[in-house]
Amino acid sequence: MRTVRRLIFKTVATHATLVGLAFAALAFFIDFVEESQDLGKNGYTVVDALWTCLLMQVRHIYDLMPIALLIGGILALARMAQTSEFTILRTGGLGPWRALQLLAGLGLLAALLVAGIGNWLVPQAEQVLTQQHARFSSQQQLTLGRGGTWLREKREVPGMGTHTITVNVGSALSEGEFGLVRIFEFDARGQLTRRMSARTARVDALPSNGPPLPGGDGDGSVWRLQDVTDTRWLSHERLSQDAAQAGVKVIDERKLASLDWASSLTPLVVSASVLPPESMSAFALWRYTRHLASNAQAAQRYEIQFWKKSFYPLVCFVMVALALPFAYLHARSGSMSLKIFGGIMLGISFVLINHISSHLGLLQNWQPWLAAAAPSLLYLLLSMSVFTWLVRYQ
């Protein structure tokens, strides 16, 4: 049985690798043609374009691995069926469920590889790619849309209740460094008490053994603000009695070259708000969804992406299950090429539905885990039904 396992693993892995390399080469060519349009702008050279395309390949490989496994598996198993190799293996005692177990082992190895790439290589490559884009942009920064990205935290102030702090980040300059930062602090009654605006801010993790900064709780991170305008609205309790009766509202505004501000918004949370959800690791998505939920912010989009990231390695099992029935097709019955083409289209339709389901779940307010797992469960049930029918009647 070890020889049979080695034969099936080697055949399927070889075909899947060749298909994956073909897809990667095509994606690299398309990316390079697109990047070549920016050559010469802001010092963007051919070497920079090649490096950018190589970074983009990490994401492409992650997305294409399951479909490459499907097409490679179909081609390998169909070829073994045409040359009667699989028939000989069946005659030698390779039962249907034993063959399914062998391919499930291959699917497990592929799932571990996909999980490693998606949770380690893809986030690293996306961070470097973000810095690469910001480096050669006209403003030397990555603009985060027209309104930037928004963060929120709640802080207990002794004797003054719970204050809500909203942070707006306008652009990303480099890893951990952001531009056009605005911080708004509201008291327990929802009145604005403080506003800080800074040209740049660097977010560093706060040492666990360090002393707490003024105005902070000592946990999370420290925002090192540069070119700061600090505006405070003094409440009536802090004014004199005559001024309070007259309805005077005092504004204290200061301009500072730098200011350290402690916050519970860690560098991981801030980076998660800047990067697209598709490029984040499952752990980063989980941490960020917890932060959004604790601050009463919409987290469904990131929850769906978290479950998709968690279930995505299991897609490899679906792909090998879709490929296995082709080992039981009879080449003498004709239309083998048409059947292979139909199987490939079936796999591509799965990838399409898997991408659409997250958007449908977001629009229809489905449970995040259901929106992420429904396509995999549906196609796994379909492949097992076809496999059972072929084993019984073919």
N, C-alpha and C positions, 0 to 999 in steps of 0.2 A: 504493500500500500504506500510505502514511502516513495517508491519509484513512480507510482501513478500520481501522487501528490506533486512530486518534483516536475513531472511532465506537464501537468495541467497548469501549475503555477508559472513555469517558465514560458509556456506557449502564450498564455493570456497576458502575462506581464510584458513580454516582448512586443506583442501587438499593441497593447495599451500605451506603452512607452513611445512607439513609433507614431501612433495617432496623436499623442500629446505633443510630441516634438513638431509634428506638422502643424497643429493648431497654434502652438507657441510661435513658430516661425511666421505664420500668416499674421498673427496679432502684432508681432514685432515690426513687420513690414508696414502694416497699417499705421501703427503708432509713430514710426519714424517719418513716414510721409506727412503725417499731421504735424509733427514737431518741426519738420524742416521748414515750415512756413514762418517760423519765428527765428530762423538763423540770421545772425547779424544784429538782432535787436537787443540792446542793453548788454552787449558782450556775449551773447548766446552763441556758442560754437558747436561744431559737429560733435566734438567729444562730449559736451554737455547734453546734446540731444541723444546720443547713444546711451549715456548714463541714465538719463531720464527714462528712456525706453526699457532699459534693463530693470529699473526699479518697478516699472509698470508690469513687467512680466511676472512678478511675484503674485500679484493679484490675479492676473490672467490664469496662471497655473492653478491657483486655488479654485477658481471658478470652473476651469475646464477639466480638472482631474476626474470628476464623476462621469462626465460624458465621454471622456477618452477611455475610461475603464469600460463603459458600456460598449462603445464601438469596437474597441480592441477585443473585448470578450466575445461579442457577436462574430467578428471575423475569425477569431481563433477557434471557437467551438464549431462554427459552420464549416470551417476548413477540415477540422477533425471528423465531422460527420460526412463530408464529401469523400474523404480518403479512407473512410471506414475505420479510422483509428478509434473513434469513440465506440463504435459497434463492437470492436474487439475488446475494449475495456469492459463494456457491458457483459459480454460473453464470459469474461474472466472474473466476474463477480462484483463489478461496480454497480451497485443499485442506485436508483434515483435519489433517495434521501442521503446516501453516502456521497454522491456527487454534489448534492446541495451543501453538505457539511464541508466538503473540500473547498468549494467556492466561497462559502461563508468565512472560512479561515483567510482566504485571500482578501475578501471584503473587509475583514477586521484589520489586516495589515494596512490596507489602503485608508481605512477610516482613521487609524492612528496617525498616518502620514498627513492626511488632510487636516486633522485637528491640530497637529504641530505647526503646520504652515499657517493655518488661519489664526491661531492664538499667539504665535510668536513672530514668524517672518512677516506676515502681512502688516501688523501694526508698526513694526520697525521700518519696513519699506515705505509705508504711507507717511510716517513722520518725516523721513528723509526727503520724500517726494514733495511734501508740503513746504519744507525749507527750500528745496530746489526751485519750486515755483515762486516762492516769495523773493528769493534771491535775484531772479531775473525779471521780476515784474517791474513796471515803470515806476512804482512808488516804493520799491524794495520792501514790500510787505504784502501779506495775503489778506485782502479785504473780506470780511465775513458778512457779505450781503449789505443791503442798504441800512438795516437797523442793527447790524452786529448780532452778537449772541448774548442772551440774558441768563443770569444766575441769581439764585436767591438763597438766603439762609436766615435762620431765626436765632436770636441771642437773648438770653435772660440778663436784664440789667437790674442789679439790686435796688429795690425800692421804686422801680419805674416800670415793672412788668416786662413783657416780651416785646422786643423790638424786631422789626422785619427789615432786612438789609437786601437791597436789590443791586446787582452789579451788571453793568453793560460793558462788553468788550467789543471794540470796533474793528480791530485788525490783529493779526498775528505776525510778529516780527521774526521770531525764531523760537526754538524749543524753550518753553517756559517764559518767554518774553512777549508782551502784548502792548498794543498801542491804543490810544483814544479810549482810556478807561474812565468810566463814570460810576460813582458809588452813591447810592441814595439810602438814607436811614430813616425809617418811620417808627414812631412811638407806638404804644399799645392802643392809642385811639386812632391810628392811621394818619397822623399828621407828620409832615416832613420836618425833621429836626436837623438833618445834616446832609450836605452834599459835597462830595469830593470829586474833582476831575483832574486827571493826570495825563500827561503826554505819553508816557510809557510806564509800564509796570512789569516787574519780574517777580514771579511766584516761586518761592523756595519753601521747602518743607521746614516746619518749625522743629528744632531739636527737642526731643522729649525731656531732656534734662535741663533745658534752658529756662531762664525766667520768663514769665508771661509778659507780653508787650502791653503797654497802656492801651486800654480800650478793647483788649482781646481776652479770650478765655485760656490762652496758652496752648490750645490744641489746633491741629490742622496745618496751617501754613502762614507765612508772612509775605505780604505784598509790599515790595519795595518800590514805592511810587516816586516818579521824577517829574519835576515841573508841575507842582500841585497847587490847585486852588481849593482851599478848605472853607466852606461856608456853613455856618451854624445859625439856626433860628432859635432864639431864646424864648422859652415858654413864659407865660404870665407868672408862674410861680417864682421865676428867677429875676423878674423885674421888680422895681420898687413899687410900692402901693399906689403912688400917684400916677406912675406911668401905666400901670395895669388898668387903673380906672379910666385913663384917657384912651385906652386901646392901642397903645404904642407897641409896635413889634420891632424888636431890635435884631439886626442881622450882623453877625460877626464874621467878616471875611478876611482870610489870610492867604497870602501867596508864599509858598515854601519851595525851596529847591528840591527837597526830598522829604519823604515821610514813610515810616514803616507802620503798616497796618496789619494787625493779626486777624485771622479769619479761619473759619472751619472749612472753607473752600480749598481743598487740597490741590496740588498740582495735577493729580490724576483726574479730578473732577473738572478742572478748568480745561485740560487738554481734551477730555471727552466731549465737552461742549463745543470745541472748535472743530474736531475731526468729524467726518461723516460717520454715521453709525456702522456702515458696512465695513469700515476699516478698523474697527475696535475689536479687542479681544473679548471673550465671553466674561472674563473677570471684570474688565473695565466697564462693560455694559451692565453687569450686575451691580457694581458699585454706583454707577451713575443713576440707574433706575431707583435704587434705594434713596439716593440724595433727592431726586425729583419727587418721589412719593412722600418723603418726610417734610418737604417744603410745599406741598399741595400744588405741584406742577404736573402738567400732562406728561405721562411716562409711557403711554401705550406703544408709541413708535419704537422706543428703545427696548421695551419688553418683548415686542414681536421680534426685533432683531436679535435679542439675547437668545430667545428660544430657537430662532433659525440657525444661529451660530452653534447652539448646542446640538440640534438635530442634524445639522448639515453633514457631519461625518457618517451618520447612519444612511445617508443617500447612497453610499458605496454599496451597502447591502442590497438596496433596491436595484441598483444597476446590475450587479452580478445575478440577482434573481431574474431580471428581465433578459439577461443574456443566456441563461441556462437552457430555456426551452429550445434554442436553436441547435443545441447538440442532439436533440431528438427528432429533428426534421430529416426527412428522407430526400437525399439529393435526386434520386431517380424519379420522384414525383413531379419534378420540374418547377420552374418559377423560383429557384433558390435565390437569385439575385433580387427579385422583387420582394421576397420575404425578408431578406437582410435589410433592404431599403426601408421596408415598413417598420422593422424593429428599430432602426436608427431614428426614423421620424417619431416613433413612440417615445424614445428617450429624449429627443429634443422637445417634444410636447410636455414631457414631465418637467424639464428645466424651465420652460416658459410658464407653466402653471405654478411651479414652485416660487417664481418671482412675483407672479400676479397675486398669489394668495395673501401675501403680506399687505399689499395695497387694499385688497378687498376686506381683509380683517380690520384694517385701520378705518375704512369707510363705514363698514357695517358694525363696528364695535364688537367684533368677535373676541373670544378669549385668546390671549396671545399664544398660548401653547397649542391651541387648536388650529389657529391660522398657520402656525409653523409646521405642525405635524400632519395635517390633513392630506396634502399631496403625497407624502411618503407612504402613509398608511394605505391610501387609495391605490397607488401603483404597486405596492407590495402585494396587496390582496389580488390585484389583477394578474400580476406575474405568477403568483402561486396557483391561481385558478387555471391559467393557461398551461402551466407546468404539469399540474395534476391531470388535466385533460389529455395532454400529449402522451404522458406516461401510460395512461389507461387505454387509449384508443389508437395510438400510433405504433 
